[in-house]
Amino acid sequence: MPSVGVVGGGQLARMMVPPAIALGIDLRVLAESEGSSAAIAATAVGDYTDVETVLRFAEGLDVITFDHEHVPQAVLAALVEKGVAVRPGPEALAHSQDKLVMRARLEELGLPQPEWASISTSAQLGDFLDAHGGSAVVKTPRGGYDGKGVRVVRSAGEADDWLDVGAPLLVEQLVSFRRELAQLVARRPSGELVFWQVVETVQEGGVCSEVVAPAPGSDGRFGQVAAEIASGIAEGLDVTGVLAVELFETTDDRLLVNELAMRPHNSGHWTIDGSTTSQFEQHLRAVLDLPLGDTGLRDKWSVMVNILGGPATGSIAQRMPRAMADQPAVKLHEYGKEPRPGRKVGHVTASGDDLDDVVFRARAASAFFEN
Amino acid sequence: MPSVGVVGGGQLARMMVPPAIALGIDLRVLAESEGSSAAIAATAVGDYTDVETVLRFAEGLDVITFDHEHVPQAVLAALVEKGVAVRPGPEALAHSQDKLVMRARLEELGLPQPEWASISTSAQLGDFLDAHGGSAVVKTPRGGYDGKGVRVVRSAGEADDWLDVGAPLLVEQLVSFRRELAQLVARRPSGELVFWQVVETVQEGGVCSEVVAPAPGSDGRFGQVAAEIASGIAEGLDVTGVLAVELFETTDDRLLVNELAMRPHNSGHWTIDGSTTSQFEQHLRAVLDLPLGDTGLRDKWSVMVNILGGPATGSIAQRMPRAMADQPAVKLHEYGKEPRPGRKVGHVTASGDDLDDVVFRARAASAFFEN
């Protein structure tokens, strides 16, 4: 029985369990704490920044992969040194761990992205603002997610608190975009690479709230360009497993790379119900270097809506009956996490032929779990 | 978090795990032994015929349900006496535990079935044979499955070894049938009842080998009759959870009830990939008295092929890469069981618009795991 170890016990690890059961894969999770989202598969609880903990967890596993990007390079290097297959590998992961490394590499690869710079002083930020119409986005290169570590600035002093830490920051042009897209691909060590159709993502306060698959109007040029960009990144960075490329569709009709994630991603949750092969099954196949599955759509449209925060009173379980009765064809996905403002505690997916109806049903179902 | 206990750690319990994860249900399995098919959810290992073992397992659970029909009535009664919700209940289960009880009750309900009798002597068998053209099917009322405990006889002495045991046997008319069908329904304690479309099942040596969903030509009268029969049984026997009704489609155009199963059933495995709500998710909803999910088809056709016996050499895992490469759109389901001649060790499901193509792909994928 092939075995896969997942570092991190969040909802991404949790959602790898069903395809592991179907394919007969021994999935083992190193969780941060007891009662994690992926507790059913947690064979260890410990600190993923501790080399000994991770090495002990890796014993007897065919491959190690990740629920998140925060495993330190020193730990990854120790795994590789012990002969453990780490997928994606440390070099690839460095690009999703550090946005400055990512920007520099995409530039080398000639891939389209917002104009950017590495800054260490407010004077440098001022110069960038002067050159880009007076506004920009400043990002901490490491550790940001779901809108954290990202700030829109309009004057040179607005990043001083972050600059005081002493590490360089990433500054990017504030892109004028029509909408945001995400291109999901999977690649295995032997080189096989597959795409799902590009999707539209809707953010609320820096957090993904909805995904429409496929992105309306993407069957033409945009779909092909998105696939070419993602394929260039997957191959250029030697990514194995699932890669999500978040893109801006600009008001002047270009696609620019916003962020990368080298793991199953919120923009791909719709694939569980809406694609022949889910991103979670595909990630397991890819990191085990197994042939990749068909990425075709099961329905004309699938819409995923995140359950953000969860119920203000009671529990998700208590809200379940009304949501089920109201929307019998919507698929519910609970993450086993305590409700907390803004936290992703679940998602729902609706599918069908009529986009307006699909959007309506997905939003109707998710609404039962909020407020 | 609602909790469901499953007695029995076979593949049916295993396949309840993915929907339990999605719906946030605490699923706990009482397995017969370590390393069971449902090991990932096994919180206890023990003897399901032992009252104390089962009562201890049931502590703190909202409801108890089953992977198989073999839990003794005394154990079921002890659970009910302790106030544990048992679904389906002991009275309903009695009809799937004893085929004589089932036949008598279906007769009371006026439901169509083969002519039958309870026999205790070879003379009685001889009389039945004389009245039914010289051939009949003799069944042990209890404990039979997958063709075991079933024998076609053509003379009065051919059941003597079974009669010597001292318990009455069921004898049934040898039905001349065109094909076998299965009607799957789900019913919750509050009365809600849903149907999937009737399917065609193909048996080899008494074991289900293939299922075609929906049964070709069933959109007319047959589909409606099958649904009415199954609904009559579910309500007449007060079944909760999933009920599978196996039917003969006779050469003179009638549907007759062959067997019942009060749990998810091999004839419904296609629903994991081919229906909006799988039989496993539906069973969990039903036994928890949650609103039932949509039973619509995801595709025009779905075909499930069992992997019977498994590879003669090597393991299922070793055969996986070639099957995946050859059939990237076929869904593979492994049961975590050691290969053994005739044993159900997994299944595959293909879906699509063209039935010939779907049958071809499902058979092609399953063939990689046999011989």
Chai-1 contact restraints between the chains, C-beta under 6 A:
chainA,res_idxA,chainB,res_idxB,connection_type,confidence,min_distance_angstrom,max_distance_angstrom,comment,restraint_id
A,M1,B,A317,contact,1.0,0.0,6.0,A-B,restraint_1
A,P2,B,A317,contact,1.0,0.0,6.0,A-B,restraint_2
A,V17,B,I21,contact,1.0,0.0,6.0,A-B,restraint_3
A,P18,B,P18,contact,1.0,0.0,6.0,A-B,restraint_4
A,I21,B,V17,contact,1.0,0.0,6.0,A-B,restraint_5
A,A22,B,H333,contact,1.0,0.0,6.0,A-B,restraint_6
A,G24,B,E334,contact,1.0,0.0,6.0,A-B,restraint_7
A,G24,B,G336,contact,1.0,0.0,6.0,A-B,restraint_8
A,T276,B,A329,contact,1.0,0.0,6.0,A-B,restraint_9
A,L290,B,P321,contact,1.0,0.0,6.0,A-B,restraint_10
A,L290,B,M324,contact,1.0,0.0,6.0,A-B,restraint_11
A,P291,B,P321,contact,1.0,0.0,6.0,A-B,restraint_12
A,P291,B,M324,contact,1.0,0.0,6.0,A-B,restraint_13
A,P291,B,A325,contact,1.0,0.0,6.0,A-B,restraint_14
A,G293,B,P328,contact,1.0,0.0,6.0,A-B,restraint_15
A,D294,B,P328,contact,1.0,0.0,6.0,A-B,restraint_16
A,D294,B,A329,contact,1.0,0.0,6.0,A-B,restraint_17
A,R298,B,R298,contact,1.0,0.0,6.0,A-B,restraint_18
A,A317,B,M1,contact,1.0,0.0,6.0,A-B,restraint_19
A,A317,B,P2,contact,1.0,0.0,6.0,A-B,restraint_20
A,P321,B,L290,contact,1.0,0.0,6.0,A-B,restraint_21
A,P321,B,P291,contact,1.0,0.0,6.0,A-B,restraint_22
A,M324,B,L290,contact,1.0,0.0,6.0,A-B,restraint_23
A,M324,B,P291,contact,1.0,0.0,6.0,A-B,restraint_24
A,A325,B,P291,contact,1.0,0.0,6.0,A-B,restraint_25
A,P328,B,G293,contact,1.0,0.0,6.0,A-B,restraint_26
A,P328,B,D294,contact,1.0,0.0,6.0,A-B,restraint_27
A,A329,B,T276,contact,1.0,0.0,6.0,A-B,restraint_28
A,A329,B,D294,contact,1.0,0.0,6.0,A-B,restraint_29
A,H333,B,A22,contact,1.0,0.0,6.0,A-B,restraint_30
A,E334,B,G24,contact,1.0,0.0,6.0,A-B,restraint_31
A,G336,B,G24,contact,1.0,0.0,6.0,A-B,restraint_32
